[in-house]
Amino acid sequence: MATQQTHAASGGGDDHNEDFDAAQGAGQAQINTSGTDDLLDEIDSLLDNNAEEFVKSFVQKGGQ
């Protein structure tokens, strides 16, 4: 029968890098949220003006 060996991961330093990456990701998400909010506001204003025409442009024709 074969002997299996497992190696325990050391706790040195790796957790700090993950925390740092998470902090950078949170900052990036906030920047993207600003652009997303602008896009949603634009879509909302379009829907206020001509919702029916906007929805019709997304209807599939001919089973496509």
SVG drawing of the C-alpha trace seen along z (x, -y; Angstrom):
<svg xmlns="http://www.w3.org/2000/svg" viewBox="-44 -61 50 63">
<polyline fill="none" stroke="black" stroke-width="0.4" points="0.0,0.0 1.3,-3.5 2.1,-5.9 0.5,-9.4 2.2,-12.5 0.5,-15.8 2.2,-19.1 0.6,-21.7 0.7,-25.2 2.8,-27.6 1.0,-30.7 3.9,-33.1 3.0,-36.1 0.5,-34.7 -2.5,-36.0 -1.2,-39.6 -0.9,-39.5 -4.5,-38.3 -5.7,-41.1 -3.8,-43.6 -5.3,-42.2 -8.8,-42.4 -8.3,-46.0 -7.2,-46.9 -10.2,-45.0 -12.6,-47.0 -11.2,-50.3 -11.5,-49.2 -15.1,-48.1 -16.0,-51.5 -14.5,-53.1 -16.5,-50.8 -19.6,-51.4 -19.5,-55.1 -19.4,-54.3 -22.2,-51.8 -24.4,-54.3 -24.0,-56.7 -25.0,-54.0 -28.0,-53.0 -29.1,-56.7 -28.8,-56.9 -30.9,-53.8 -33.5,-55.1 -33.8,-58.4 -34.3,-56.5 -37.0,-54.3 -38.8,-57.4 -39.0,-58.8 -39.6,-55.8 -39.8,-52.5 -41.9,-50.7 -39.5,-51.4 -36.5,-50.5 -38.0,-47.1 -39.0,-46.4 -35.4,-46.8 -34.5,-43.7 -37.3,-41.4 -35.9,-38.5 -37.4,-38.1 -37.4,-34.9 -36.2,-32.7 -32.7,-34.3"/>
</svg>
